[in-house]
């Protein structure tokens, strides 16, 4: 799985990772990489609160 498109390096040498999180899943797992949006797709068991997983 090539996922380098979701990684960005900042000027202060920090790494940012673009993710799309799906809440309320049956299990927490990495679903894959969306090459169009350049996001890692992650499912989490936690319910969304205030629009956030």
VOVO-653245 format. One record per residue: residue number from 1; x, y, z of N, C-alpha, C, O in turn; residue in three letters. Coordinates in nm, 4 decimals. Layout:
REM residues N
+------+----------+----------+----------+----------+----------+----------+----------+----------+----------+----------+----------+----------+-------+
! domi !      n.X !      n.Y !      n.Z !     ca.X !     ca.Y !     ca.Z !      c.X !      c.Y !      c.Z !      o.X !      o.Y !      o.Z ! volum !
+------+----------+----------+----------+----------+----------+----------+----------+----------+----------+----------+----------+----------+-------+
!  NUM !        X !        Y !        Z !        X !        Y !        Z !        X !        Y !        Z !        X !        Y !        Z !   Ala !
...
+------+----------+----------+----------+----------+----------+----------+----------+----------+----------+----------+----------+----------+-------+
This chain:
REM residues 53
+------+----------+----------+----------+----------+----------+----------+----------+----------+----------+----------+----------+----------+-------+
! domi !      n.X !      n.Y !      n.Z !     ca.X !     ca.Y !     ca.Z !      c.X !      c.Y !      c.Z !      o.X !      o.Y !      o.Z ! volum !
+------+----------+----------+----------+----------+----------+----------+----------+----------+----------+----------+----------+----------+-------+
!    1 !   0.0850 !  -0.1169 !   0.0000 !   0.0000 !   0.0000 !   0.0000 !   0.0899 !   0.1237 !   0.0000 !   0.1694 !   0.1425 !   0.0920 !   Unk !
!    2 !   0.0778 !   0.2057 !  -0.1002 !   0.1563 !   0.3276 !  -0.1088 !   0.0746 !   0.4428 !  -0.0510 !  -0.0290 !   0.4789 !  -0.1069 !   Unk !
!    3 !   0.1189 !   0.4996 !   0.0579 !   0.0413 !   0.6024 !   0.1258 !   0.1210 !   0.7308 !   0.1487 !   0.0846 !   0.8106 !   0.2351 !   Unk !
!    4 !   0.2265 !   0.7520 !   0.0749 !   0.3123 !   0.8676 !   0.0971 !   0.2411 !   0.9998 !   0.0716 !   0.2846 !   1.1030 !   0.1226 !   Unk !
!    5 !   0.1332 !   0.9994 !  -0.0058 !   0.0599 !   1.1223 !  -0.0356 !  -0.0056 !   1.1845 !   0.0855 !  -0.0338 !   1.3044 !   0.0848 !   Unk !
!    6 !  -0.0311 !   1.1064 !   0.1903 !  -0.0966 !   1.1594 !   0.3100 !   0.0035 !   1.2187 !   0.4087 !  -0.0371 !   1.2710 !   0.5125 !   Unk !
!    7 !   0.1319 !   1.2118 !   0.3791 !   0.2342 !   1.2621 !   0.4706 !   0.2847 !   1.3983 !   0.4255 !   0.3094 !   1.4205 !   0.3070 !   Unk !
!    8 !   0.2998 !   1.4891 !   0.5214 !   0.3584 !   1.6200 !   0.4947 !   0.4601 !   1.6503 !   0.6031 !   0.4392 !   1.6172 !   0.7198 !   Unk !
!    9 !   0.5692 !   1.7126 !   0.5647 !   0.6711 !   1.7532 !   0.6605 !   0.6636 !   1.9047 !   0.6763 !   0.6619 !   1.9776 !   0.5771 !   Unk !
!   10 !   0.6591 !   1.9523 !   0.8008 !   0.6502 !   2.0954 !   0.8265 !   0.7900 !   2.1569 !   0.8274 !   0.8907 !   2.0863 !   0.8231 !   Unk !
!   11 !   0.7938 !   2.2897 !   0.8330 !   0.9223 !   2.3591 !   0.8378 !   0.9999 !   2.3280 !   0.9656 !   1.1225 !   2.3384 !   0.9682 !   Unk !
!   12 !   0.9284 !   2.2899 !   1.0717 !   0.9952 !   2.2546 !   1.1979 !   1.0212 !   2.1042 !   1.2078 !   1.0421 !   2.0515 !   1.3171 !   Unk !
!   13 !   1.0200 !   2.0349 !   1.0927 !   1.0500 !   1.8918 !   1.0818 !   0.9503 !   1.8011 !   1.1534 !   0.9862 !   1.6913 !   1.1959 !   Unk !
!   14 !   0.8268 !   1.8455 !   1.1669 !   0.7208 !   1.7605 !   1.2199 !   0.6523 !   1.6915 !   1.1031 !   0.6528 !   1.7434 !   0.9915 !   Unk !
!   15 !   0.5938 !   1.5759 !   1.1274 !   0.5233 !   1.5012 !   1.0240 !   0.3735 !   1.5115 !   1.0491 !   0.3266 !   1.4825 !   1.1592 !   Unk !
!   16 !   0.2983 !   1.5528 !   0.9474 !   0.1528 !   1.5574 !   0.9534 !   0.0980 !   1.4422 !   0.8708 !   0.1475 !   1.4147 !   0.7614 !   Unk !
!   17 !  -0.0037 !   1.3750 !   0.9225 !  -0.0662 !   1.2627 !   0.8528 !  -0.2130 !   1.2958 !   0.8311 !  -0.2855 !   1.3214 !   0.9273 !   Unk !
!   18 !  -0.2577 !   1.2957 !   0.7059 !  -0.3979 !   1.3216 !   0.6737 !  -0.4772 !   1.1924 !   0.6895 !  -0.4448 !   1.0911 !   0.6276 !   Unk !
!   19 !  -0.5815 !   1.1963 !   0.7731 !  -0.6625 !   1.0771 !   0.7973 !  -0.8107 !   1.1095 !   0.7850 !  -0.8532 !   1.2227 !   0.8080 !   Unk !
!   20 !  -0.8878 !   1.0089 !   0.7485 !  -1.0343 !   1.0141 !   0.7503 !  -1.0784 !   0.9058 !   0.8471 !  -1.0535 !   0.7872 !   0.8250 !   Unk !
!   21 !  -1.1448 !   0.9478 !   0.9557 !  -1.1830 !   0.8546 !   1.0617 !  -1.3314 !   0.8249 !   1.0529 !  -1.4132 !   0.9164 !   1.0429 !   Unk !
!   22 !  -1.3666 !   0.6963 !   1.0566 !  -1.5054 !   0.6515 !   1.0606 !  -1.5349 !   0.6020 !   1.2019 !  -1.4775 !   0.5026 !   1.2463 !   Unk !
!   23 !  -1.6255 !   0.6722 !   1.2734 !  -1.6561 !   0.6322 !   1.4104 !  -1.7577 !   0.5188 !   1.4171 !  -1.8191 !   0.4823 !   1.3168 !   Unk !
!   24 !  -1.7744 !   0.4634 !   1.5382 !  -1.8769 !   0.3628 !   1.5674 !  -1.8623 !   0.2358 !   1.4832 !  -1.9619 !   0.1760 !   1.4424 !   Unk !
!   25 !  -1.7388 !   0.1954 !   1.4576 !  -1.7133 !   0.0733 !   1.3803 !  -1.7179 !  -0.0484 !   1.4722 !  -1.7074 !  -0.0350 !   1.5942 !   Unk !
!   26 !  -1.7332 !  -0.1653 !   1.4147 !  -1.7357 !  -0.2878 !   1.4949 !  -1.5985 !  -0.3188 !   1.5547 !  -1.5891 !  -0.3835 !   1.6590 !   Unk !
!   27 !  -1.4916 !  -0.2724 !   1.4880 !  -1.3560 !  -0.2877 !   1.5409 !  -1.2702 !  -0.1725 !   1.4909 !  -1.2971 !  -0.1160 !   1.3849 !   Unk !
!   28 !  -1.1680 !  -0.1379 !   1.5664 !  -1.0750 !  -0.0334 !   1.5255 !  -0.9713 !  -0.0943 !   1.4324 !  -0.9094 !  -0.1956 !   1.4650 !   Unk !
!   29 !  -0.9524 !  -0.0318 !   1.3156 !  -0.8555 !  -0.0863 !   1.2201 !  -0.8225 !   0.0170 !   1.1129 !  -0.8930 !   0.1165 !   1.0961 !   Unk !
!   30 !  -0.7151 !  -0.0088 !   1.0421 !  -0.6765 !   0.0696 !   0.9262 !  -0.7482 !   0.0109 !   0.8059 !  -0.7284 !  -0.1059 !   0.7726 !   Unk !
!   31 !  -0.8317 !   0.0915 !   0.7403 !  -0.9106 !   0.0426 !   0.6274 !  -0.8346 !   0.0496 !   0.4955 !  -0.8598 !  -0.0298 !   0.4048 !   Unk !
!   32 !  -0.7423 !   0.1438 !   0.4847 !  -0.6675 !   0.1561 !   0.3606 !  -0.6295 !   0.2996 !   0.3329 !  -0.6312 !   0.3842 !   0.4223 !   Unk !
!   33 !  -0.5955 !   0.3260 !   0.2095 !  -0.5513 !   0.4580 !   0.1657 !  -0.6379 !   0.5021 !   0.0498 !  -0.6557 !   0.4272 !  -0.0462 !   Unk !
!   34 !  -0.6924 !   0.6233 !   0.0573 !  -0.7736 !   0.6796 !  -0.0504 !  -0.6826 !   0.7650 !  -0.1376 !  -0.6412 !   0.8735 !  -0.0967 !   Unk !
!   35 !  -0.6516 !   0.7171 !  -0.2565 !  -0.5567 !   0.7880 !  -0.3422 !  -0.6133 !   0.9173 !  -0.3991 !  -0.5368 !   1.0039 !  -0.4417 !   Unk !
!   36 !  -0.7453 !   0.9325 !  -0.4010 !  -0.8064 !   1.0555 !  -0.4539 !  -0.7996 !   1.1688 !  -0.3533 !  -0.7670 !   1.2818 !  -0.3896 !   Unk !
!   37 !  -0.8302 !   1.1403 !  -0.2267 !  -0.8250 !   1.2436 !  -0.1227 !  -0.6913 !   1.2452 !  -0.0503 !  -0.6647 !   1.3351 !   0.0296 !   Unk !
!   38 !  -0.6076 !   1.1467 !  -0.0776 !  -0.4759 !   1.1323 !  -0.0149 !  -0.4874 !   1.1270 !   0.1378 !  -0.4136 !   1.1950 !   0.2091 !   Unk !
!   39 !  -0.5811 !   1.0452 !   0.1865 !  -0.6037 !   1.0250 !   0.3293 !  -0.5917 !   0.8777 !   0.3640 !  -0.6288 !   0.7913 !   0.2846 !   Unk !
!   40 !  -0.5392 !   0.8490 !   0.4839 !  -0.5504 !   0.7147 !   0.5393 !  -0.6922 !   0.7006 !   0.5915 !  -0.7443 !   0.7925 !   0.6546 !   Unk !
!   41 !  -0.7550 !   0.5872 !   0.5660 !  -0.8908 !   0.5625 !   0.6148 !  -0.8809 !   0.4723 !   0.7369 !  -0.8271 !   0.3618 !   0.7303 !   Unk !
!   42 !  -0.9344 !   0.5220 !   0.8497 !  -0.9254 !   0.4510 !   0.9766 !  -1.0643 !   0.4372 !   1.0360 !  -1.1429 !   0.5319 !   1.0335 !   Unk !
!   43 !  -1.0949 !   0.3202 !   1.0891 !  -1.2210 !   0.2966 !   1.1599 !  -1.1900 !   0.2846 !   1.3084 !  -1.0928 !   0.2200 !   1.3477 !   Unk !
!   44 !  -1.2746 !   0.3480 !   1.3913 !  -1.2573 !   0.3391 !   1.5366 !  -1.3887 !   0.2987 !   1.6015 !  -1.4963 !   0.3295 !   1.5501 !   Unk !
!   45 !  -1.3796 !   0.2306 !   1.7130 !  -1.4990 !   0.1843 !   1.7838 !  -1.5693 !   0.2973 !   1.8579 !  -1.6889 !   0.2873 !   1.8853 !   Unk !
!   46 !  -1.4991 !   0.4027 !   1.8903 !  -1.5568 !   0.5139 !   1.9663 !  -1.6683 !   0.5817 !   1.8873 !  -1.6626 !   0.5918 !   1.7647 !   Unk !
!   47 !  -1.7691 !   0.6275 !   1.9598 !  -1.8782 !   0.7013 !   1.8968 !  -1.8348 !   0.8457 !   1.8754 !  -1.7535 !   0.8993 !   1.9508 !   Unk !
!   48 !  -1.8898 !   0.9075 !   1.7722 !  -1.8596 !   1.0475 !   1.7444 !  -1.9244 !   1.1358 !   1.8505 !  -2.0387 !   1.1130 !   1.8903 !   Unk !
!   49 !  -1.8514 !   1.2355 !   1.8954 !  -1.9035 !   1.3324 !   1.9911 !  -1.8784 !   1.4711 !   1.9353 !  -1.7636 !   1.5109 !   1.9161 !   Unk !
!   50 !  -1.9847 !   1.5442 !   1.9093 !  -1.9694 !   1.6789 !   1.8552 !  -1.9087 !   1.6800 !   1.7165 !  -1.8365 !   1.7732 !   1.6812 !   Unk !
!   51 !  -1.9372 !   1.5770 !   1.6368 !  -1.8831 !   1.5702 !   1.5010 !  -1.7403 !   1.5194 !   1.4937 !  -1.6786 !   1.5238 !   1.3872 !   Unk !
!   52 !  -1.6868 !   1.4714 !   1.6050 !  -1.5490 !   1.4209 !   1.6078 !  -1.5467 !   1.2782 !   1.6602 !  -1.6210 !   1.2426 !   1.7517 !   Unk !
!   53 !  -1.4610 !   1.1983 !   1.6010 !  -1.4502 !   1.0579 !   1.6435 !  -1.3434 !   1.0434 !   1.7494 !  -1.3191 !   0.9329 !   1.7979 !   Unk !
+------+----------+----------+----------+----------+----------+----------+----------+----------+----------+----------+----------+----------+-------+
